[in-house]
């Protein structure tokens, strides 16, 4: 409503201004016509102007007031003309200007194809040590992995040690000769660098470095073990009340049929779970050149590792197995 009234007022003022402008143009045209007449005509015009000046001097106050009102009307008309010139383009722009065209949005990039799920084996379950896990049966390219079970031990005391101090011991081992690829489950007490710290205060990287150092054979002059592996990342998760530390590391390897260089490296994923005073660790490893096609399967394997609820008839606590063998039922 206010916009319409403003538009009507502006149009009225514009009409008055146009009329005033027309009158001004006609007067200018009359002046130009008079200027183009012969000298005699100019004299006559001058005489009439003189006569008019005499008439003005002899005019009454009412006539002078009328003249003042006329000049004011001309000024008002001129102001209205200026206002109309400023208002009409804005109104026209508002009513007739097309809306600016917006540039079309660029097409969204295509979504990456979903990762191919790697086929996994049936779960491997060991009730005496109360753990289970699965392992990949193929690479991310779909090539089959031929695993061989090279070692299975029912109890901690019957397992072969990984180092001379016999702390960490291998209770399950898989190997694929194409690579070679390895998968192991080891059990051992807390490393010396963690034994004096409350398990609640263990940091993920400290656990990973402690486990890797405890299975290493390298030592410094003081006799302390040193790890030849470099931890890339480590994080802890609590699943069903049990803490699991997941980590990725790179270690120095040995020359093989695929990598004949003097210095080679192996890429590994591991997970360590805590039960009582012992750590259970599941690790899958491959040469660096085979890592890309095996990383997804190894990730699924370490994620599948779980400490299962102990069976009272079959479970044997590490380091306290007793003299009697586990019951077969």
N, C-alpha and C positions, 0 to 999 in steps of 0.2 A: 504494500500500500504506500509506504513512504517512498519507495523507488519510483512508483508510477506518478505520484504528485510532483516529485522532483523533476521527472521527465517532462510533465505538462508545463510546469513553470518555466523550464528551460526553453521549451518550444515557443511559449508565448513571448518570452523575452527575445528569442531569436527572430520571431515575426516582426516585432517592433523594430528590432535592429535592422532587419532587411529593408523595412519601409524607410527608416531614417537614412540608410545607406543610399537608397534609390533617390531620395530628395537631394542628398549631398551631391550625387553624381549629376543630377539634372542641373543643379546650380553651377557646378563646375563646367558643364557643357555650355550653359548660357554665357558664363564668363569667357570661355574660349571663343564663342561665336561673336561676342561683343568685341573681343580683342582683335578679331580678324576683319572687322568693318573698316571703312575708310576713315581718314582723319576727321572729316566732318562729323561722322557718326560719333567719333570719340569725343569731340567737343560737345556734341549734344548730350552724350552720356555724362560727361563731366558736369555739364550745366544741370542736368537732372540730379546728379549726386549732390551738387552744391545746394540745389533747391531742397533736396531731401534732408541734408544736414540742417538747413534752416528750419525745415519742418520739424526735425527732431528736437532742435533747440527750442522750438516753440510748442512742442507737444506737451500734453498734460501729464501729470503724475500717473494716471491710470494707464496711459499708453506706455510709459517707461516700465511700469510693473509688468505689463503684458510682455514687453520685450525681454525682461529678465526671465520670466517664466519660460519663454520660448527658448532662450539660451540654455536654461537648466534642462529643458526637455531634450535638447540636442545632446547635452552631456550624458544624460541618463540613457538615451538611445545608444550612444557610442559605447558606454559601459556594458549595456546589454549585449551589443554586438560582440564585444570581446569575450563576455561570459559564454555566449552561445558558441563562439569559435572554439573555446576550450572544452565545453561540455559535450557538444555533438560528436566529435571524434571518439571520446571515451565511451559514450552511449553506443555508438556504432560498433566500436570494437567489442563491447560486452555482448551485443546482440547478434552480430554477424560474423565475428572472427571465428574461424574453425578451431576446434580443440587441437592442441599440439599432438602430433603423432608420436607415440612412444615406440622406441626401437624394440623389435621383437627380442625376447629373451633367448640367449644362446641355448642350443639343445644340451640337455644334461649328458655328461659322459656315460657311456655304457657301463653297467655294473660289471665288476670283475666276475668271471665264472666261479662258481662255488668250488671249493677244494674237494678233490676226490677223496672219499673216505678210504683209508688204508685197511685192508682186511687183517683181522687179528686172530690169533690162535684161541683155542678153548682155554679157560683159566687153568693155570698150574697151581694146585693146592697142596700144601704141606701141613697136615694137622699136627705133627709132632712139634714143629717150630712155630706153628700157627701163623702162617702168612700165605698169600696167594698173589698171582700176577698173570698177565697175558703178554705175549710178544708178537711183533708184526710178522705176518706170513708173506708179505710182499712189500716192494718199494712203492713210492708215490707214483712211479711210472707204470706200475702194474706187473713188474717183473717179480717172479716168485723168489723167495729167500729160502734156501735149504739149510735149515738149522739142524745141528746135531747136539744132543745132550751129552756133554763130556764129563759131568760130575754131579752127583746127587748125594747129599749126606743128611741123615735123619736128625742127628744131634750136633750140637756145637763141639763137644769134646771129640767127636769122630771126624771132624772136618780138617782139611789141610790148611795150615796157616799161610797168610800172604806175605809175612815178613819173619825174620828170625825171632822176634819177641813173641810170636804166636798170639798176638792180641786179636787181630781181625782174621776170620777164617771164612773160606768159601764153602757155602752149603748148597749152592746150586750154580751151574755154569752151562751156558749155551755158546756154540761157536758156529759161524758160517765161514767156510774157507774162501768164499769170494769176497775179498776185502783185505783182511778178514774182519768180520763183524763179531762182536762178543756181547753177551749179556750175563751178568753175574748177580747173585744175592750173597752178601757177606754179613756176618754177625760179629760183634765185638763190644767190649766195654767202652765207656766214654774215654776219649783221648785224654792224655795227661793235661793238656792245656784247658780242658773243660771240666776235668774231674773235681776241681776245687771251686767251681762256680755253680750256683743254684741253676738247675735246668730251666727255670722260668726266666732267667736272665740271659740265656744263650741267644746270641744273635745268629741269624741264618748264615751269614758269611763265615762266622767263627766255626759253626758246625761243619760246613762244607770243607773249610781249610783244615780243620782238625781231623776229619775222617780221611781226607786225601793224604795228609802228612803221616797218619798212623799206618797206612798201608804202603808207604814209600820205603825204599831201601836205602835212599841217600841219607848221609849223616854229615854233620859238620864236626869240627875238631872236638867240641865238648861232648860228642856222642848223641846230640839231639837230632832227631829225624827232621829232614826238610822235604817238602813236597816239590816235585818237578812239574806240577800242574798249576795252571792259572785259572782262577775262578772268574768267569765272565759275569755271572749274575746269580743271585740266591734270594729266595723268599720262603716264608713259612706260612703254612695253612693248618688249621685245626679241623679235622674231619672225625666226627663221631667220638669226640673227646681225646683223640690222639693227634699229636703234633707231627706234621710232615714238612720236611725242609727240602724244597726242590732247587736244584742248581745245575748250571751248565759250566763246563770247564774244558780247557784244551791242555793236552799233555804231550810230551815228547814221545814219539813212537820209534819203532825199529824199521829198517828197510824191509820191503816185501816185494812180491812179484810185480805189483802195480806201481809201487813207488821205490825206485832203486837209489834214490838220493841218500847221501849219508845222514842227513837230518830230515826227519819226517815228523808229522804231527797227527795226533788223534783227537777227534772231537767227541765229547761225551755229554750225556744227560744222566743225572742221578737224583735219587730221592732217599732221604734218611728218616726213619721213623723211630720214635723213642718209646721203649717199653721197659719200665723198671730201670735197672742199671745198665741195660744193653741197648745198642743201636743196631737197627736192621737197615741195610743199605742195598738198594737195587740200582744197577748201573747198566746202561747200554752205550756201546762205543763203536766208532768206525774211523777209518782213515779220513783225513780232511777231504780228500778227493771224492769220497763216497757220501759225504755228509748231506748234501742237498736232497738227494733222493731217499734218504733214510731218516731225516730229521722228524717228519710228521709221525712216522711209525714209532720212533723212539719216544716221542712225546706221549703218544697214547700208551706205550708200554709202562713208562714210569708213573703215569697217572693212574694206571690200573693197579698198581701195587698197594696192598692193604695188609695190615695186621688184623687177623681174624680173631674172634673170641676163642680163647683157649678151651679145648676139650679136656675135661678133668682126667679122663682115662688115657688120653693119648699125648697130651702136651707135656713137654719136658723143658723146664726153664734152663736157659743157657748157663753153664757152669754149675748146675745143680741137678744133673739128670738122674742121679741115683744109680743103683746097681742093676735094677730090673729093667728090661726093655719095655717099650710102650706096648700096651695091650692092642691086639689086632682088631678089636671091635669097639 
